[in-house]
Amino acid sequence: MNQPPGGAESDKRGLRKEILGARKRLHQDDVHRTSSVLVSRARELPELSEARTVAAYVSVGGEPGTLPLLDDLHARGVRVLLPVLLDDNDLDWGRYEGPESLAAVRHAGRMTLLEPRGPRLGPDAVLTADAVLLPGLAVDHRGMRLGRGGGSYDRVLARLERSDADPALVVLLYDAEVLARVPSEAHDRPVHAVVTPSGIRRFPGGGKARRDT
């Protein structure tokens, strides 16, 4: 079905508002409990448990908590890369070396983010990742992900595709955020898997290699 001009983006904005509202109503205890469960669930996913390098992110607000997972990966000797938001909305990367390696950075007009203190590795550092954890608000049965709308991870995915890199693309969500359908546009790319507190769901259409077959 053809979307009217602006239709998909308008639908995305409405869905983002709805999901972000639901996340704001979550109690912090629920967020912490989810974080603990997600670590054990993520270990069940070979793309994460067997990865040598994982590009991830530090959760903020009501997002499913990622810090316990980052610590688990780091403790197992995985090279963990975290994003640094640039002025043009692109992402640089630095290594995660434990909670003490993070600094709170306030970006103009945005929320405060926890970013790595260490050396910047450049936007192309993500190309070395065996798996990329993508922040998201929802995913559907096709693996289409709804992001926050800033466009930073669209750039990451485009960079991976241009470079012929094909890491596993994984999103961490609450169970209620796995939907029947997410509005999508031509530039949107499906993920390989979603990890929720109740388990893992894979999407056969996810990733560049799967799109090409």
Disulfide bonds with the S-S distance in Angstrom:
none
